[in-house]
């Protein structure tokens, strides 16, 4: 179950991931560490980190549909935790963009 965290290395990782995405310089969108940092951001105490992480995950799924399966799996692992509401919102946004892919990924 994901815990809300507002301090330490996890928060720094989320901030680095968000900055990299915003800069767009040499970002490896398939990097699992990037995905994990953004998923962790959904559990941050800082609302800006949560909203930014949700936005970034939705953007990644929209721009790179091949990432949806992995992102949805990471989101599904966080359902029922402290960040359940944020996870459900990201899943709803992804599903609005790619309904069949998200539903298939959730069914797995």
C-alpha positions in Angstrom: 0.0 0.0 0.0 1.4 3.4 -1.0 2.2 5.8 1.8 2.1 9.6 1.5 5.6 10.9 1.7 6.7 14.5 1.6 10.3 14.3 2.4 13.5 12.6 1.4 14.9 10.9 -1.6 11.5 9.9 -3.0 10.3 13.5 -3.2 13.6 14.5 -4.8 13.2 11.7 -7.4 9.7 13.0 -8.2 11.0 16.5 -8.7 13.9 15.4 -10.9 11.5 13.3 -13.1 9.1 16.2 -13.5 11.9 18.6 -14.4 13.2 16.2 -17.0 9.8 15.8 -18.6 9.3 19.6 -18.7 12.7 20.2 -20.2 12.2 17.4 -22.7 15.9 17.0 -23.2 17.0 13.5 -23.8 14.2 11.9 -21.8 13.9 8.2 -22.1 10.1 7.9 -21.8 10.4 4.1 -21.4 12.7 4.4 -18.3 11.0 2.4 -15.5 12.7 4.7 -12.9 10.9 7.7 -14.4 7.6 5.9 -14.2 8.2 4.7 -10.6 9.1 8.3 -9.6 5.9 9.7 -11.1 3.8 6.9 -9.6 5.4 7.7 -6.2 4.5 11.3 -6.7 0.9 10.4 -6.4 1.5 9.7 -2.8 3.3 12.9 -2.0 2.1 15.2 0.8 2.8 18.2 -1.4 -0.3 18.8 -3.5 1.7 20.3 -6.3 3.8 17.1 -6.6 0.6 15.0 -6.7 -1.1 17.1 -9.3 2.1 17.3 -11.4 2.7 13.6 -11.2 -0.9 12.9 -12.3 -0.5 15.3 -15.2 2.8 13.8 -16.3 1.4 10.2 -16.1 -1.6 11.2 -18.2 0.6 13.0 -20.7 3.0 10.0 -21.0 0.1 7.7 -21.7 -1.4 10.1 -24.2 1.8 10.6 -26.1 3.2 7.1 -25.8 0.3 4.6 -25.8 2.8 1.7 -25.8 3.5 2.6 -22.1 -0.1 2.3 -21.0 0.1 -1.4 -19.9 3.1 -0.7 -17.5 1.6 2.6 -16.2 -1.8 1.0 -15.6 -0.2 -1.9 -13.8 1.7 0.6 -11.5 -1.5 2.6 -10.9 -3.5 -0.6 -10.2 -0.9 -1.6 -7.5 -1.7 1.7 -5.7 -5.5 1.3 -5.7 -6.9 1.2 -2.2 -3.9 3.1 -0.8 -3.6 6.6 0.6 -3.5 8.0 -3.0 -6.5 6.0 -4.3 -8.4 9.1 -5.4 -5.5 10.5 -7.4 -4.9 7.0 -8.9 -8.5 6.7 -10.0 -8.4 10.2 -11.6 -5.3 9.3 -13.6 -6.9 6.0 -14.7 -10.0 7.9 -15.8 -8.0 10.4 -17.8 -6.0 7.6 -19.5 -9.2 5.7 -20.2 -10.8 8.8 -21.8 -7.8 8.9 -24.2 -7.4 5.2 -24.8 -10.4 3.3 -23.5 -9.8 -0.1 -25.0 -6.1 -0.2 -24.0 -6.7 0.9 -20.4 -9.6 -1.6 -20.0 -7.4 -4.4 -21.4 -4.5 -3.5 -19.1 -6.8 -3.4 -16.1 -8.3 -6.8 -17.0 -4.8 -8.4 -17.0 
